[in-house]
Amino acid sequence: MVAWLLGRWELKFDPDGSEKDFLEFNTGGQVISISPTGRQMTGIYAFKEEGVKTSFVLPNGKMISAIMIPSDNKRELRMKNSPTGQFTIYAKAKP
């Protein structure tokens, strides 16, 4: 069930125009956010009814969580952007 999610996902579209970053999903519920400069932040993920929930604790101690909705073919993860209502889209990176 989780095999399609494992590996690296690349930011393909962000309505806010953010620089390309990556999410790397590993076994055991660990996800790593990799910034354009290579800085890494480790978080957790879990499957929920509505999608894949990711959670990260920022350096200031604040937790951020998001629900990422997989496309039907599981090649994209979409996260709704609250202010605009548009979707940020990640696609499975080529190996």
N, C-alpha and C positions, 0 to 999 in steps of 0.2 A: 504493500500500500504506500509506503513512503519512498520507494526507489525513484520515482519520477522527480521528487523534490530534491534529492541529494545532489550536491555539487554547487557550482558557481552560477549565479544569476547576475545579469548585467542590466543597469538602468538604461532603458531605451527611450523613455519619454517622461518628462516631468513638467507639468503645467507651470511650475514656478521657474523653470529653466536651470535647475540645479545641475552641477557638473556630474559627469558619469561616475557612478560608484558601483559597488558590487555587494551582493549578499552571498554568503557561502553557508549552505545548510549541511550539517554533518549528522551522523548517527547519534543517538542518545539525546536528541532534542536541543543540540547546540547550534546556534547561528552566529556568524561573524559578519559584521558590517565593515567593509573596507572602503575607506575614503579615496578620493582621487590622488591624494598624496601618499597613500599606502597605510595611513593610520588605521588601526583595527580596534573594534569594540565588540566584545563577546556578549551574546545574549542567549535567550532561550526561545524555542518555538514549540507550539502544540497544535494539533489538529482540533478544530472546533467545527460545529455544524455549519457555520457561515464561511469558513475558510481556514487559512493557516494564521494563527496568532503569533506575532513576534513581540518580544519584550526586551528592552535594554535599559540598564541603569546608567545614567549619565554621570560624568565626573562630579557634578554637584549633588548627586544622590537622588535626583529626580528620575522617576521611571517613565519611559515612554513605551506605549504599546500600539500595535496596528494590526488590522485584519487584512490579509492579502488573499484575494479571491483568485483561484486558478481558472484559466480559460478551459473550455471544454476539452481541448486537446492537451492540456497541461504543459503548454510551451510558454505560457505567459502567466505572470502573477500581477494582479491589479490591486492597487490600494487607492481608495477614494480620498481625494484631497478635500479636507473639510471646508476651507474658505471658498474654493471655486466650484466644488462639486465634480470636477474633472478627475480622471484617474492617472496616477503615476503607474507606469508599466515597466516591469522587469521581464526579461526574456532569458531563457537558459543559454548560458555562454557556451561557445564552441570549445570542445576539449583541446 
